[in-house]
Amino acid sequence: PDFDPAAFARGLSVREYAVGEIAAELGLEQPSVSKHLRVLLEVGLVDVRRDGRRMLYRTNAEAIRPLHEWTATFERMWKNQLLRVKDRAEGKR
């Protein structure tokens, strides 16, 4: 299956997960998940803690908030633009 970043992020936002749990949930191979987690950890978007031999990952909500706010700006802009296109197509403007 293709990698779905949104599904990946949603899973990590709910609770802590071990790499194997994330891989099983998304239907991906463990090395692929580890690679993505390493990148997310390097940029501060996930946190990790050790629990015995397992490493547990979770999203870093504070780091993600500015990214969410920034993308929300574009979401509002695109919704407005799409409404304008719809109105023109329907002859309302």
C-alpha positions as CSV (number, residue, x, y, z in Angstrom):
1,P,0.0,0.0,0.0
2,D,1.0,3.6,-0.6
3,F,2.2,5.7,2.4
4,D,-0.6,7.9,3.7
5,P,1.0,10.7,5.8
6,A,-2.4,11.8,7.1
7,A,-3.2,8.3,8.4
8,F,0.3,8.1,9.9
9,A,-0.1,11.4,11.7
10,R,-3.6,10.6,13.0
11,G,-2.4,7.3,14.5
12,L,0.4,9.1,16.3
13,S,-1.8,11.8,17.7
14,V,-4.1,9.4,19.5
15,R,-1.5,7.7,21.7
16,E,2.0,6.4,21.9
17,Y,2.9,3.6,19.5
18,A,5.8,1.3,19.0
19,V,7.3,1.1,15.5
20,G,5.8,-2.4,15.0
21,E,2.3,-1.3,16.0
22,I,2.5,1.6,13.5
23,A,3.7,-0.6,10.7
24,A,0.9,-3.2,11.4
25,E,-1.7,-0.4,11.6
26,L,-0.7,1.2,8.3
27,G,0.2,-2.1,6.5
28,L,3.8,-1.0,5.9
29,E,7.2,-2.6,6.5
30,Q,8.9,-1.8,9.8
31,P,12.1,-0.3,8.1
32,S,9.9,2.1,6.1
33,V,8.1,3.3,9.3
34,S,11.4,3.6,11.2
35,K,12.7,5.8,8.4
36,H,9.7,8.1,8.4
37,L,9.8,8.3,12.2
38,R,13.5,9.2,12.2
39,V,12.8,12.1,9.9
40,L,9.9,13.3,12.0
41,L,12.0,13.0,15.1
42,E,14.8,15.0,13.6
43,V,12.5,17.9,12.7
44,G,10.8,17.8,16.1
45,L,7.3,16.7,14.9
46,V,7.3,13.5,17.1
47,D,8.6,12.7,20.5
48,V,10.0,9.3,21.6
49,R,10.5,7.6,24.9
50,R,12.0,4.3,25.8
51,D,9.8,1.6,27.5
52,G,12.1,-1.3,28.2
53,R,13.3,-2.4,24.8
54,R,10.6,-0.6,22.9
55,M,10.7,3.0,21.6
56,L,7.3,4.6,21.8
57,Y,6.4,7.5,19.5
58,R,3.8,10.2,19.7
59,T,3.2,13.5,17.9
60,N,4.6,16.6,19.4
61,A,1.5,18.7,19.4
62,E,3.3,22.0,20.3
63,A,5.5,21.6,17.2
64,I,2.7,20.7,14.9
65,R,0.4,23.5,15.9
66,P,2.1,26.2,13.9
67,L,2.2,23.9,10.9
68,H,-1.6,23.3,11.3
69,E,-2.3,27.0,11.6
70,W,-0.2,27.7,8.5
71,T,-2.0,25.1,6.4
72,A,-5.4,26.3,7.6
73,T,-4.6,29.6,6.0
74,F,-4.3,27.9,2.6
75,E,-7.4,25.8,3.3
76,R,-9.5,28.9,3.8
77,M,-8.0,30.5,0.7
78,W,-8.8,27.5,-1.5
79,K,-12.3,27.1,-0.2
80,N,-13.0,30.7,-1.1
81,Q,-11.4,30.3,-4.5
82,L,-13.4,27.1,-5.2
83,L,-16.6,28.9,-4.1
84,R,-15.9,31.6,-6.6
85,V,-15.3,29.1,-9.4
86,K,-18.6,27.3,-8.5
87,D,-20.5,30.6,-8.5
88,R,-19.1,31.6,-11.9
89,A,-19.8,28.1,-13.3
90,E,-23.4,28.4,-12.1
91,G,-23.7,32.0,-13.5
92,K,-24.2,33.6,-10.1
93,R,-21.5,36.2,-10.7
